[in-house]
C-alpha cells in the first residue's frame, strides 16, 4: 500500500481491497484552511473508478450478508478499538484537513467512537417477527435483510462522524458500501475510514472509497443503477438533485439536509445562560454545522440585554488558526464559502440590521488572505433578511425581536427547514410546551441545538431531509423487511 497515515501520503483511493490511482492518474490538492498550505494530493476519481467500486461492492455483498452476526460485530468492534488507538492522530487530521479546533476535533472523534460502539449492536438487532394469519395453518414470518449496496456521500464539516454514522451501521447490517467523501476532507471523510476497516480484516469489496470532486463524479455515485440506498448529508439544494437521481433508479433516499435552526429565548429565561448557550450554538466550528443556531429569537423584554451579553461572548471567543489549541473559532472551509457568508452579512446590514460586533477577517500570522471570520452579532434583524432566511453556515448570530411566545414560534416556523432548534425558558415545563409547537425533527430545552447521540434518532422534516440516522431509524434505512409465509396445513382454495 503506497498510501498510509504513517507516510503522511494519501495518494490512492480504496477499491476492492486495493489502494489504486484514479483511472486517468489525475489528482486533487487538499489544503489546510488555517495555513492555506497544501497538505497532500488525492486521486480525482473518474466514472470508470466509480463503476469499478460498484462492481466490487456487488461481488462482495452477498457473502458479507451471510457472514455470522458475530463476525460482522467483531469487525466493527475492532474498527472502534483501532480508532481509539489512533485517537490523537485522527484529531490532528481533523485539525489540519478540516479546520477543526482542537475542542471540536476531540468531540467529533469521541462521538465517532461512540457511533462505532452503537453500530456493534446492529447485527443482533436485525430481528424478525411472527404474525398471526387469517388463513388456517399458515405461519407468517417477517425477516429483516440488508438492502444491498449503500451509496454514501458525505460533507466536509464533520467528515469523520457523519461518514461513520452511515458506513459503520451499513457494514454491520450486512451491506456493502461505495463512499464518496467531500473533496475538501477526503482523508477524514473517507480514506482514513477505509484504512481503519482494512486494518481489522473487513473483506475486500465491502467498503470502497472513491475520492473526487462532486462536480466530476457526484452524479455517477448518486445515480448509479447498482445502488439500493443513497445516503447523502449536505445542502438541501444538492440533496434535492441527489434524491431525484436516486429515485430514477428506485434507490431509497436517506437525506440529511440543511437547517435554519431557531434559538428561542423567553422573557423569564436566565439571559446569561441563554446567551452562553447561544454563543456556543452559533460560533463553535465557525457556525459550519447543520444544527447550529441560525436565528436567535428573543423576547422584547430581554432583547437588549441578550444582544449585549451575546456580543460580549462573541468578542471573547478565542479566534484564529486551529493549530493554536486555545482557538475555538477557526477558518471557514474555503474562500468562496467565506465570501458567501460575508455577502449575507453585508446584505443584511443593507436591509436595515445593525452590526453589533464582528464581520472582520481575522488576520493569522504568515497567512495571506485568511479564511478566519470574526464572530458576528447582528441586531434589529427580521426573518426576511439574508442571514436569517438562508442557512448562512458561518459564525453569525442574527438576533430577532419577538413580542411574545406566539410570535416567537411563528417566526421560528416561518422557514422551509425543520432540522433542529432550542428553547431557553425560566421554567422547563413551559419550555417543553413551546418546543412542541416548533416544527422540527429535533429540539432542545434550556440548551442549544448542537446535540447528537448515536442511540437517539437524528433527522429533520420539510426541506431538512428525508429519513433519519442513528438508533433503530438507521436500521430501517439500511435494511428491508421480507415476508416469508409457511403453509403448515393443506390450504382450501375454494375450487
DRENDO-1510 file (C-alpha; in Angstrom, 1 decimal, always signed):
<recs>
REC; n; res; u; v; w
REC; 1; UNK; +0.0; +0.0; +0.0 .
REC; 2; UNK; +1.5; +3.3; -1.0 .
REC; 3; UNK; -0.9; +5.5; +0.9 .
REC; 4; UNK; -0.8; +5.4; +4.7 .
REC; 5; UNK; -1.1; +7.6; +7.7 .
REC; 6; UNK; +2.5; +6.6; +8.6 .
REC; 7; UNK; +4.0; +8.1; +5.4 .
REC; 8; UNK; +1.7; +11.1; +5.5 .
REC; 9; UNK; +0.6; +10.4; +1.9 .
REC; 10; UNK; -2.9; +9.8; +0.7 .
REC; 11; UNK; -2.3; +9.4; -3.0 .
REC; 12; UNK; -4.6; +6.5; -3.7 .
REC; 13; UNK; -8.2; +5.5; -3.3 .
REC; 14; UNK; -9.6; +2.2; -2.0 .
REC; 15; UNK; -11.4; -0.2; -4.3 .
REC; 16; UNK; -12.0; -3.9; -3.9 .
REC; 17; UNK; -9.4; -4.1; -1.1 .
REC; 18; UNK; -6.7; -2.4; -3.1 .
REC; 19; UNK; -5.2; +1.1; -3.0 .
REC; 20; UNK; -5.3; +2.3; -6.5 .
REC; 21; UNK; -4.7; +5.5; -8.6 .
REC; 22; UNK; -7.5; +7.3; -10.4 .
REC; 23; UNK; -8.1; +5.7; -13.8 .
REC; 24; UNK; -6.6; +8.7; -15.6 .
REC; 25; UNK; -4.0; +9.5; -12.9 .
REC; 26; UNK; -5.3; +12.9; -12.1 .
REC; 27; UNK; -5.2; +14.3; -8.5 .
REC; 28; UNK; -6.8; +17.0; -6.3 .
REC; 29; UNK; -4.8; +19.2; -4.0 .
REC; 30; UNK; -6.1; +19.3; -0.4 .
REC; 31; UNK; -5.1; +22.4; +1.6 .
REC; 32; UNK; -5.1; +23.3; +5.3 .
REC; 33; UNK; -7.7; +26.0; +5.8 .
REC; 34; UNK; -5.8; +27.7; +8.6 .
REC; 35; UNK; -2.4; +28.0; +6.9 .
REC; 36; UNK; -3.6; +27.8; +3.3 .
REC; 37; UNK; -0.7; +25.4; +2.6 .
REC; 38; UNK; -1.1; +22.2; +0.5 .
REC; 39; UNK; -1.4; +19.0; +2.6 .
REC; 40; UNK; -1.4; +16.2; +0.0 .
REC; 41; UNK; -2.7; +15.1; -3.3 .
REC; 42; UNK; -5.6; +12.6; -3.6 .
REC; 43; UNK; -7.0; +10.9; -6.6 .
REC; 44; UNK; -9.5; +12.7; -8.8 .
REC; 45; UNK; -11.8; +9.7; -9.4 .
REC; 46; UNK; -13.5; +9.1; -12.8 .
REC; 47; UNK; -16.7; +7.4; -13.8 .
REC; 48; UNK; -14.6; +4.3; -14.5 .
REC; 49; UNK; -13.4; +4.3; -10.9 .
REC; 50; UNK; -17.0; +4.6; -9.7 .
REC; 51; UNK; -18.1; +1.7; -11.8 .
REC; 52; UNK; -15.2; -0.4; -10.5 .
REC; 53; UNK; -16.2; +0.4; -6.9 .
REC; 54; UNK; -19.8; -0.7; -7.6 .
REC; 55; UNK; -18.6; -4.0; -9.2 .
REC; 56; UNK; -16.5; -4.7; -6.2 .
REC; 57; UNK; -19.4; -3.9; -3.9 .
REC; 58; UNK; -21.8; -6.1; -5.8 .
REC; 59; UNK; -19.4; -9.0; -5.8 .
REC; 60; UNK; -18.8; -8.8; -2.1 .
REC; 61; UNK; -22.2; -8.1; -0.7 .
REC; 62; UNK; -23.9; -11.5; -0.7 .
REC; 63; UNK; -21.1; -13.3; +1.1 .
REC; 64; UNK; -20.8; -10.5; +3.7 .
REC; 65; UNK; -24.6; -10.5; +4.3 .
REC; 66; UNK; -24.3; -14.2; +5.0 .
REC; 67; UNK; -21.5; -13.8; +7.5 .
REC; 68; UNK; -22.5; -14.6; +11.1 .
REC; 69; UNK; -23.7; -11.6; +13.1 .
REC; 70; UNK; -20.8; -12.2; +15.5 .
REC; 71; UNK; -18.4; -11.8; +12.6 .
REC; 72; UNK; -19.8; -8.5; +11.5 .
REC; 73; UNK; -19.9; -7.3; +15.0 .
REC; 74; UNK; -16.3; -8.3; +15.5 .
REC; 75; UNK; -15.1; -6.2; +12.5 .
REC; 76; UNK; -16.9; -3.1; +13.7 .
REC; 77; UNK; -15.7; -3.5; +17.2 .
REC; 78; UNK; -12.1; -3.9; +16.1 .
REC; 79; UNK; -12.5; -0.7; +14.0 .
REC; 80; UNK; -13.7; +1.1; +17.1 .
REC; 81; UNK; -10.7; -0.1; +19.1 .
REC; 82; UNK; -8.4; +0.9; +16.2 .
REC; 83; UNK; -9.8; +4.4; +16.2 .
REC; 84; UNK; -9.3; +4.7; +19.9 .
REC; 85; UNK; -5.7; +3.7; +19.5 .
REC; 86; UNK; -5.3; +6.3; +16.7 .
REC; 87; UNK; -7.3; +9.0; +18.6 .
REC; 88; UNK; -4.7; +11.7; +18.7 .
REC; 89; UNK; -3.6; +11.1; +15.1 .
REC; 90; UNK; -7.2; +11.4; +14.0 .
REC; 91; UNK; -7.7; +14.6; +15.9 .
REC; 92; UNK; -4.7; +16.1; +14.1 .
REC; 93; UNK; -6.1; +15.1; +10.7 .
REC; 94; UNK; -9.4; +16.9; +11.6 .
REC; 95; UNK; -7.5; +20.0; +12.6 .
REC; 96; UNK; -5.2; +20.2; +9.6 .
REC; 97; UNK; -7.6; +19.0; +6.9 .
REC; 98; UNK; -11.0; +20.2; +8.1 .
REC; 99; UNK; -10.1; +23.4; +10.0 .
REC; 100; UNK; -11.5; +21.9; +13.2 .
REC; 101; UNK; -10.5; +23.4; +16.5 .
REC; 102; UNK; -8.9; +21.0; +19.0 .
REC; 103; UNK; -12.0; +21.1; +21.1 .
REC; 104; UNK; -14.3; +20.3; +18.1 .
REC; 105; UNK; -11.9; +17.6; +16.8 .
REC; 106; UNK; -11.8; +15.9; +20.1 .
REC; 107; UNK; -15.6; +15.9; +20.4 .
REC; 108; UNK; -16.0; +14.6; +16.9 .
REC; 109; UNK; -13.6; +11.8; +17.4 .
REC; 110; UNK; -15.2; +10.8; +20.7 .
REC; 111; UNK; -18.6; +10.8; +19.1 .
REC; 112; UNK; -17.3; +8.6; +16.2 .
REC; 113; UNK; -16.0; +6.1; +18.7 .
REC; 114; UNK; -19.5; +6.1; +20.3 .
REC; 115; UNK; -21.1; +5.7; +16.8 .
REC; 116; UNK; -19.0; +2.6; +16.2 .
REC; 117; UNK; -20.0; +1.3; +19.6 .
REC; 118; UNK; -23.6; +1.7; +18.7 .
REC; 119; UNK; -23.1; +0.0; +15.3 .
REC; 120; UNK; -21.7; -3.1; +17.0 .
REC; 121; UNK; -25.2; -3.7; +18.3 .
REC; 122; UNK; -26.9; -3.8; +14.9 .
REC; 123; UNK; -26.1; -7.3; +13.8 .
REC; 124; UNK; -28.0; -8.6; +16.8 .
REC; 125; UNK; -30.8; -6.1; +16.4 .
REC; 126; UNK; -31.8; -7.3; +12.9 .
REC; 127; UNK; -34.7; -9.2; +14.4 .
REC; 128; UNK; -37.8; -10.5; +12.7 .
REC; 129; UNK; -41.3; -11.2; +14.0 .
REC; 130; UNK; -44.2; -13.6; +13.7 .
REC; 131; UNK; -47.7; -12.5; +12.8 .
REC; 132; UNK; -50.9; -14.4; +13.0 .
REC; 133; UNK; -52.5; -15.3; +9.8 .
REC; 134; UNK; -56.1; -15.1; +8.7 .
REC; 135; UNK; -55.6; -18.3; +6.8 .
REC; 136; UNK; -55.8; -21.6; +8.8 .
REC; 137; UNK; -52.5; -23.4; +9.2 .
REC; 138; UNK; -50.3; -20.5; +7.9 .
REC; 139; UNK; -47.3; -19.1; +9.7 .
REC; 140; UNK; -46.2; -15.5; +8.9 .
REC; 141; UNK; -42.5; -14.6; +9.4 .
REC; 142; UNK; -41.1; -11.1; +8.8 .
REC; 143; UNK; -37.3; -11.1; +8.4 .
REC; 144; UNK; -35.0; -8.1; +8.2 .
REC; 145; UNK; -32.5; -8.3; +5.4 .
REC; 146; UNK; -29.7; -5.9; +4.3 .
REC; 147; UNK; -30.7; -3.6; +1.5 .
REC; 148; UNK; -27.6; -4.5; -0.6 .
REC; 149; UNK; -25.3; -1.7; -1.8 .
REC; 150; UNK; -25.4; +1.6; +0.1 .
REC; 151; UNK; -24.1; +4.8; -1.7 .
REC; 152; UNK; -22.8; +7.3; +0.9 .
REC; 153; UNK; -21.9; +10.9; +0.0 .
REC; 154; UNK; -20.6; +12.9; +3.0 .
REC; 155; UNK; -19.8; +16.5; +3.7 .
REC; 156; UNK; -16.7; +18.4; +5.0 .
REC; 157; UNK; -17.9; +20.0; +8.2 .
REC; 158; UNK; -18.0; +16.9; +10.4 .
REC; 159; UNK; -16.4; +14.5; +8.0 .
REC; 160; UNK; -15.4; +11.6; +10.3 .
REC; 161; UNK; -18.6; +11.2; +12.3 .
REC; 162; UNK; -21.0; +12.0; +9.5 .
REC; 163; UNK; -19.3; +9.4; +7.4 .
REC; 164; UNK; -19.1; +6.8; +10.1 .
REC; 165; UNK; -22.7; +7.1; +11.2 .
REC; 166; UNK; -23.6; +5.7; +7.8 .
REC; 167; UNK; -20.7; +3.5; +7.0 .
REC; 168; UNK; -20.5; +1.6; +10.3 .
REC; 169; UNK; -24.2; +0.7; +10.5 .
REC; 170; UNK; -24.4; -0.2; +6.8 .
REC; 171; UNK; -21.5; -2.7; +7.2 .
REC; 172; UNK; -22.7; -4.0; +10.5 .
REC; 173; UNK; -26.1; -4.9; +8.9 .
REC; 174; UNK; -24.5; -6.8; +6.0 .
REC; 175; UNK; -24.5; -4.2; +3.3 .
REC; 176; UNK; -21.6; -3.2; +1.1 .
REC; 177; UNK; -20.7; +0.4; +0.6 .
REC; 178; UNK; -19.5; +2.8; -2.0 .
REC; 179; UNK; -18.3; +6.0; -0.3 .
REC; 180; UNK; -17.6; +9.4; -1.8 .
REC; 181; UNK; -16.3; +11.9; +0.8 .
REC; 182; UNK; -16.1; +15.6; +0.2 .
REC; 183; UNK; -13.1; +16.7; -1.8 .
REC; 184; UNK; -12.4; +19.2; +1.0 .
REC; 185; UNK; -11.9; +16.4; +3.5 .
REC; 186; UNK; -11.2; +13.2; +1.6 .
REC; 187; UNK; -9.0; +11.7; +4.3 .
REC; 188; UNK; -11.0; +12.2; +7.5 .
REC; 189; UNK; -14.2; +11.6; +5.5 .
REC; 190; UNK; -13.1; +8.5; +3.6 .
REC; 191; UNK; -9.5; +7.3; +3.2 .
REC; 192; UNK; -8.8; +7.1; +6.9 .
REC; 193; UNK; -12.1; +5.2; +7.3 .
REC; 194; UNK; -11.0; +2.7; +4.7 .
REC; 195; UNK; -7.7; +2.2; +6.4 .
REC; 196; UNK; -9.4; +1.6; +9.7 .
REC; 197; UNK; -11.6; -1.2; +8.3 .
REC; 198; UNK; -8.8; -2.6; +6.1 .
REC; 199; UNK; -6.6; -3.0; +9.2 .
REC; 200; UNK; -9.2; -5.0; +11.0 .
REC; 201; UNK; -9.9; -7.5; +8.3 .
REC; 202; UNK; -13.0; -6.3; +6.5 .
REC; 203; UNK; -13.4; -8.5; +3.4 .
REC; 204; UNK; -12.3; -6.9; +0.1 .
REC; 205; UNK; -15.1; -5.0; -1.7 .
REC; 206; UNK; -17.4; -4.5; +1.3 .
REC; 207; UNK; -16.1; -0.9; +1.6 .
REC; 208; UNK; -14.9; +1.1; -1.4 .
REC; 209; UNK; -13.8; +4.8; -1.3 .
REC; 210; UNK; -13.6; +7.0; -4.4 .
REC; 211; UNK; -12.2; +10.5; -4.0 .
REC; 212; UNK; -13.0; +13.3; -6.3 .
REC; 213; UNK; -15.0; +16.4; -6.8 .
REC; 214; UNK; -18.8; +16.2; -6.7 .
REC; 215; UNK; -19.0; +18.1; -10.0 .
REC; 216; UNK; -17.0; +15.3; -11.6 .
REC; 217; UNK; -18.2; +12.0; -10.0 .
REC; 218; UNK; -21.1; +13.0; -7.7 .
REC; 219; UNK; -23.7; +12.2; -10.3 .
REC; 220; UNK; -22.1; +8.9; -11.1 .
REC; 221; UNK; -22.4; +7.9; -7.4 .
REC; 222; UNK; -25.8; +9.3; -6.7 .
REC; 223; UNK; -27.3; +7.9; -9.9 .
REC; 224; UNK; -25.6; +4.6; -10.1 .
REC; 225; UNK; -28.0; +1.8; -11.1 .
REC; 226; UNK; -26.5; -0.7; -8.7 .
REC; 227; UNK; -27.2; +1.4; -5.6 .
REC; 228; UNK; -30.1; +0.3; -3.4 .
REC; 229; UNK; -29.9; +3.2; -0.9 .
REC; 230; UNK; -28.3; +6.6; -1.5 .
REC; 231; UNK; -27.3; +8.2; +1.8 .
REC; 232; UNK; -26.4; +11.9; +1.5 .
REC; 233; UNK; -25.6; +14.6; +4.0 .
REC; 234; UNK; -25.3; +18.2; +2.7 .
REC; 235; UNK; -27.2; +21.1; +1.4 .
REC; 236; UNK; -30.8; +21.0; +0.5 .
REC; 237; UNK; -30.1; +22.3; -2.9 .
REC; 238; UNK; -27.8; +19.5; -3.8 .
REC; 239; UNK; -29.8; +17.0; -1.8 .
REC; 240; UNK; -32.9; +17.5; -4.0 .
REC; 241; UNK; -30.8; +16.6; -7.1 .
REC; 242; UNK; -29.2; +13.6; -5.4 .
REC; 243; UNK; -32.6; +12.3; -4.3 .
REC; 244; UNK; -34.0; +12.8; -7.8 .
REC; 245; UNK; -31.1; +10.8; -9.3 .
REC; 246; UNK; -31.6; +8.1; -6.7 .
REC; 247; UNK; -35.3; +7.9; -7.4 .
REC; 248; UNK; -34.8; +7.4; -11.1 .
REC; 249; UNK; -33.1; +4.1; -10.2 .
REC; 250; UNK; -35.7; +3.4; -7.5 .
REC; 251; UNK; -33.0; +3.6; -4.9 .
REC; 252; UNK; -34.2; +4.7; -1.5 .
REC; 253; UNK; -33.0; +8.2; -0.5 .
REC; 254; UNK; -31.7; +8.9; +3.0 .
REC; 255; UNK; -31.2; +12.6; +3.0 .
REC; 256; UNK; -30.0; +14.7; +5.9 .
REC; 257; UNK; -30.0; +18.3; +4.6 .
REC; 258; UNK; -29.8; +21.9; +5.6 .
REC; 259; UNK; -31.3; +23.7; +8.6 .
REC; 260; UNK; -32.4; +27.1; +9.7 .
REC; 261; UNK; -32.5; +26.5; +13.4 .
REC; 262; UNK; -34.0; +28.9; +15.9 .
REC; 263; UNK; -32.9; +29.6; +19.5 .
REC; 264; UNK; -36.0; +31.0; +21.3 .
REC; 265; UNK; -35.3; +32.9; +24.5 .
REC; 266; UNK; -38.3; +33.8; +26.6 .
REC; 267; UNK; -38.9; +36.8; +28.9 .
REC; 268; UNK; -38.3; +34.7; +32.1 .
REC; 269; UNK; -35.1; +33.0; +30.8 .
REC; 270; UNK; -31.8; +33.4; +32.5 .
REC; 271; UNK; -30.3; +35.7; +30.0 .
REC; 272; UNK; -26.6; +35.0; +30.9 .
REC; 273; UNK; -27.2; +31.2; +30.5 .
REC; 274; UNK; -29.2; +31.6; +27.3 .
REC; 275; UNK; -26.6; +33.8; +25.7 .
REC; 276; UNK; -23.8; +31.5; +26.7 .
REC; 277; UNK; -25.6; +28.6; +25.1 .
REC; 278; UNK; -26.4; +30.9; +22.1 .
REC; 279; UNK; -22.7; +31.7; +21.6 .
REC; 280; UNK; -21.7; +28.1; +21.7 .
REC; 281; UNK; -24.6; +27.2; +19.3 .
REC; 282; UNK; -23.6; +29.9; +16.8 .
REC; 283; UNK; -19.8; +30.1; +16.9 .
REC; 284; UNK; -18.5; +26.5; +17.6 .
REC; 285; UNK; -16.7; +25.3; +14.4 .
REC; 286; UNK; -17.3; +28.8; +13.0 .
REC; 287; UNK; -21.0; +28.0; +12.6 .
REC; 288; UNK; -20.3; +25.4; +10.0 .
REC; 289; UNK; -22.8; +22.9; +11.4 .
REC; 290; UNK; -26.2; +22.0; +10.0 .
REC; 291; UNK; -27.7; +22.0; +13.5 .
REC; 292; UNK; -26.0; +25.3; +14.7 .
REC; 293; UNK; -28.1; +28.3; +15.6 .
REC; 294; UNK; -29.1; +30.2; +12.5 .
REC; 295; UNK; -31.5; +32.6; +14.2 .
REC; 296; UNK; -31.8; +33.9; +17.8 .
REC; 297; UNK; -35.4; +34.8; +18.5 .
REC; 298; UNK; -35.6; +36.8; +21.8 .
REC; 299; UNK; -38.5; +38.3; +23.8 .
REC; 300; UNK; -38.5; +42.1; +23.6 .
REC; 301; UNK; -38.3; +42.4; +27.4 .
REC; 302; UNK; -34.8; +40.9; +27.5 .
REC; 303; UNK; -33.7; +41.6; +23.9 .
REC; 304; UNK; -31.2; +44.4; +24.6 .
REC; 305; UNK; -29.6; +42.6; +27.5 .
REC; 306; UNK; -29.4; +39.4; +25.4 .
REC; 307; UNK; -27.7; +41.2; +22.4 .
REC; 308; UNK; -25.2; +42.9; +24.7 .
REC; 309; UNK; -24.4; +39.6; +26.5 .
REC; 310; UNK; -24.1; +37.6; +23.3 .
REC; 311; UNK; -21.8; +40.3; +21.8 .
REC; 312; UNK; -19.5; +40.1; +24.8 .
REC; 313; UNK; -19.3; +36.3; +24.4 .
REC; 314; UNK; -18.6; +36.8; +20.7 .
REC; 315; UNK; -15.8; +39.2; +21.4 .
REC; 316; UNK; -14.2; +36.9; +24.0 .
REC; 317; UNK; -14.2; +33.7; +21.9 .
REC; 318; UNK; -10.6; +32.7; +21.0 .
REC; 319; UNK; -10.3; +33.1; +17.3 .
REC; 320; UNK; -7.6; +32.3; +14.8 .
REC; 321; UNK; -5.6; +29.3; +13.5 .
REC; 322; UNK; -6.8; +26.0; +14.8 .
REC; 323; UNK; -3.2; +25.0; +15.2 .
REC; 324; UNK; -3.3; +27.1; +18.4 .
REC; 325; UNK; -5.0; +24.7; +20.8 .
REC; 326; UNK; -6.8; +27.5; +22.5 .
REC; 327; UNK; -8.7; +28.5; +19.4 .
REC; 328; UNK; -12.5; +27.9; +19.2 .
REC; 329; UNK; -13.4; +29.9; +16.1 .
REC; 330; UNK; -11.1; +28.8; +13.2 .
REC; 331; UNK; -11.2; +29.1; +9.5 .
REC; 332; UNK; -14.1; +28.9; +7.1 .
REC; 333; UNK; -13.5; +25.9; +4.9 .
REC; 334; UNK; -12.7; +27.8; +1.7 .
REC; 335; UNK; -12.6; +31.2; +0.1 .
REC; 336; UNK; -15.9; +31.0; -1.7 .
REC; 337; UNK; -17.8; +29.9; +1.4 .
REC; 338; UNK; -16.2; +32.8; +3.4 .
REC; 339; UNK; -17.2; +35.3; +0.8 .
REC; 340; UNK; -20.7; +34.0; +0.6 .
REC; 341; UNK; -21.1; +34.4; +4.4 .
REC; 342; UNK; -19.8; +37.9; +4.3 .
REC; 343; UNK; -22.2; +38.7; +1.4 .
REC; 344; UNK; -25.1; +37.6; +3.6 .
REC; 345; UNK; -23.9; +39.8; +6.4 .
REC; 346; UNK; -23.5; +42.9; +4.2 .
REC; 347; UNK; -26.8; +42.4; +2.6 .
REC; 348; UNK; -28.5; +42.0; +6.0 .
REC; 349; UNK; -26.9; +45.3; +7.1 .
REC; 350; UNK; -28.0; +47.0; +3.9 .
REC; 351; UNK; -31.6; +45.7; +4.7 .
REC; 352; UNK; -31.6; +47.6; +8.0 .
REC; 353; UNK; -29.9; +45.4; +10.6 .
REC; 354; UNK; -27.3; +46.7; +13.0 .
REC; 355; UNK; -23.7; +45.3; +13.1 .
REC; 356; UNK; -23.0; +44.9; +16.8 .
REC; 357; UNK; -19.7; +43.2; +16.5 .
REC; 358; UNK; -17.6; +41.1; +14.1 .
REC; 359; UNK; -17.7; +40.9; +10.3 .
REC; 360; UNK; -13.9; +41.3; +10.1 .
REC; 361; UNK; -11.4; +38.8; +8.6 .
REC; 362; UNK; -9.1; +37.8; +11.4 .
REC; 363; UNK; -5.5; +38.0; +10.3 .
REC; 364; UNK; -3.5; +34.9; +11.0 .
REC; 365; UNK; +0.3; +35.3; +11.2 .
REC; 366; UNK; +2.0; +34.3; +8.0 .
REC; 367; UNK; -1.2; +33.7; +6.2 .
REC; 368; UNK; -2.2; +35.7; +3.2 .
REC; 369; UNK; -6.0; +36.1; +2.7 .
REC; 370; UNK; -7.1; +34.5; +5.9 .
REC; 371; UNK; -10.2; +32.3; +6.0 .
REC; 372; UNK; -10.9; +33.2; +9.6 .
REC; 373; UNK; -14.0; +35.3; +10.1 .
REC; 374; UNK; -14.6; +37.1; +13.4 .
REC; 375; UNK; -17.7; +36.0; +15.3 .
REC; 376; UNK; -20.5; +38.4; +14.2 .
REC; 377; UNK; -23.6; +39.6; +16.1 .
REC; 378; UNK; -26.4; +41.4; +14.2 .
REC; 379; UNK; -29.4; +43.1; +15.9 .
REC; 380; UNK; -32.6; +44.6; +14.5 .
REC; 381; UNK; -32.8; +41.6; +12.2 .
REC; 382; UNK; -36.1; +40.4; +10.7 .
REC; 383; UNK; -36.9; +37.0; +9.4 .
REC; 384; UNK; -36.7; +38.0; +5.8 .
REC; 385; UNK; -33.1; +39.3; +5.9 .
REC; 386; UNK; -30.4; +37.2; +4.2 .
REC; 387; UNK; -28.6; +35.9; +7.3 .
REC; 388; UNK; -32.0; +34.9; +8.8 .
REC; 389; UNK; -33.8; +33.3; +5.8 .
REC; 390; UNK; -30.7; +31.5; +4.5 .
REC; 391; UNK; -28.6; +28.8; +6.1 .
REC; 392; UNK; -25.6; +31.1; +6.4 .
REC; 393; UNK; -23.2; +28.4; +7.7 .
REC; 394; UNK; -20.9; +30.8; +9.4 .
REC; 395; UNK; -20.1; +32.4; +12.8 .
REC; 396; UNK; -23.0; +34.7; +12.5 .
REC; 397; UNK; -25.7; +35.4; +15.1 .
REC; 398; UNK; -28.7; +37.3; +13.8 .
REC; 399; UNK; -31.0; +38.4; +16.7 .
REC; 400; UNK; -34.7; +38.8; +16.0 .
REC; 401; UNK; -37.1; +40.5; +18.4 .
REC; 402; UNK; -40.4; +38.9; +19.3 .
REC; 403; UNK; -43.2; +40.5; +21.3 .
REC; 404; UNK; -44.4; +37.2; +22.9 .
REC; 405; UNK; -44.1; +33.4; +22.7 .
REC; 406; UNK; -46.7; +33.1; +19.9 .
REC; 407; UNK; -44.8; +35.5; +17.7 .
REC; 408; UNK; -41.5; +33.7; +18.5 .
REC; 409; UNK; -42.9; +30.4; +17.5 .
REC; 410; UNK; -44.4; +31.9; +14.3 .
REC; 411; UNK; -41.0; +33.3; +13.4 .
REC; 412; UNK; -39.3; +30.0; +14.1 .
REC; 413; UNK; -41.7; +28.1; +11.9 .
REC; 414; UNK; -41.5; +30.6; +9.1 .
REC; 415; UNK; -39.0; +28.6; +7.1 .
REC; 416; UNK; -39.0; +25.6; +4.8 .
REC; 417; UNK; -36.4; +23.9; +7.0 .
REC; 418; UNK; -37.2; +21.8; +10.1 .
REC; 419; UNK; -34.0; +20.2; +11.4 .
REC; 420; UNK; -33.2; +21.3; +14.9 .
REC; 421; UNK; -33.8; +24.1; +17.4 .
REC; 422; UNK; -33.7; +25.1; +21.0 .
REC; 423; UNK; -35.8; +27.0; +23.6 .
REC; 424; UNK; -34.5; +28.8; +26.7 .
REC; 425; UNK; -37.1; +29.4; +29.3 .
REC; 426; UNK; -37.2; +30.1; +33.0 .
REC; 427; UNK; -39.5; +27.1; +33.5 .
REC; 428; UNK; -38.5; +23.8; +31.8 .
REC; 429; UNK; -42.1; +22.6; +31.6 .
REC; 430; UNK; -43.1; +25.8; +29.8 .
REC; 431; UNK; -40.0; +25.4; +27.6 .
REC; 432; UNK; -41.2; +22.0; +26.6 .
REC; 433; UNK; -44.6; +23.2; +25.7 .
REC; 434; UNK; -43.0; +25.8; +23.4 .
REC; 435; UNK; -40.7; +23.2; +21.9 .
REC; 436; UNK; -43.8; +21.1; +21.0 .
REC; 437; UNK; -45.0; +23.9; +18.8 .
REC; 438; UNK; -41.8; +24.3; +16.8 .
REC; 439; UNK; -41.9; +22.3; +13.6 .
REC; 440; UNK; -38.6; +20.4; +13.7 .
REC; 441; UNK; -37.3; +16.9; +13.8 .
REC; 442; UNK; -35.2; +17.7; +17.0 .
REC; 443; UNK; -35.4; +20.4; +19.6 .
REC; 444; UNK; -33.6; +21.0; +22.9 .
REC; 445; UNK; -35.0; +22.8; +26.0 .
REC; 446; UNK; -32.6; +25.0; +28.0 .
REC; 447; UNK; -29.7; +24.1; +25.8 .
REC; 448; UNK; -28.6; +24.9; +22.2 .
REC; 449; UNK; -29.3; +22.7; +19.1 .
REC; 450; UNK; -25.8; +21.1; +18.6 .
REC; 451; UNK; -26.5; +17.7; +20.1 .
REC; 452; UNK; -26.1; +14.3; +18.6 .
REC; 453; UNK; -26.1; +10.9; +20.4 .
REC; 454; UNK; -25.7; +7.7; +18.4 .
REC; 455; UNK; -28.5; +5.9; +20.2 .
REC; 456; UNK; -31.1; +8.7; +19.6 .
REC; 457; UNK; -32.8; +9.4; +16.3 .
REC; 458; UNK; -31.4; +12.2; +14.2 .
REC; 459; UNK; -33.2; +13.9; +11.3 .
REC; 460; UNK; -35.4; +16.7; +10.2 .
REC; 461; UNK; -38.7; +17.5; +8.4 .
REC; 462; UNK; -39.5; +19.6; +5.4 .
REC; 463; UNK; -36.6; +20.8; +3.4 .
REC; 464; UNK; -34.2; +19.4; +6.1 .
REC; 465; UNK; -34.4; +15.9; +4.7 .
REC; 466; UNK; -35.9; +12.5; +4.2 .
REC; 467; UNK; -35.2; +9.6; +6.6 .
REC; 468; UNK; -33.3; +9.5; +9.8 .
REC; 469; UNK; -29.9; +8.3; +11.2 .
REC; 470; UNK; -28.9; +6.6; +14.5 .
REC; 471; UNK; -30.8; +4.2; +16.7 .
REC; 472; UNK; -33.5; +2.0; +15.1 .
REC; 473; UNK; -34.2; +4.6; +12.5 .
REC; 474; UNK; -30.9; +3.9; +10.6 .
REC; 475; UNK; -31.6; +0.2; +10.9 .
REC; 476; UNK; -34.8; +0.7; +8.9 .
REC; 477; UNK; -33.0; +2.9; +6.4 .
REC; 478; UNK; -30.4; +0.3; +5.6 .
REC; 479; UNK; -32.4; -2.9; +5.8 .
REC; 480; UNK; -35.7; -4.1; +4.3 .
REC; 481; UNK; -38.5; -6.3; +5.6 .
REC; 482; UNK; -39.0; -9.6; +3.9 .
REC; 483; UNK; -42.3; -11.5; +4.4 .
REC; 484; UNK; -42.0; -15.3; +4.4 .
REC; 485; UNK; -45.1; -17.4; +5.0 .
REC; 486; UNK; -45.2; -21.2; +5.6 .
REC; 487; UNK; -48.4; -23.1; +5.0 .
REC; 488; UNK; -48.3; -25.9; +7.5 .
REC; 489; UNK; -51.6; -27.5; +6.7 .
REC; 490; UNK; -53.2; -28.2; +3.3 .
REC; 491; UNK; -55.0; -25.0; +2.3 .
REC; 492; UNK; -58.6; -25.0; +1.0 .
REC; 493; UNK; -58.5; -22.7; -2.1 .
REC; 494; UNK; -62.3; -23.0; -2.6 .
REC; 495; UNK; -62.4; -24.6; -6.0 .
</recs>
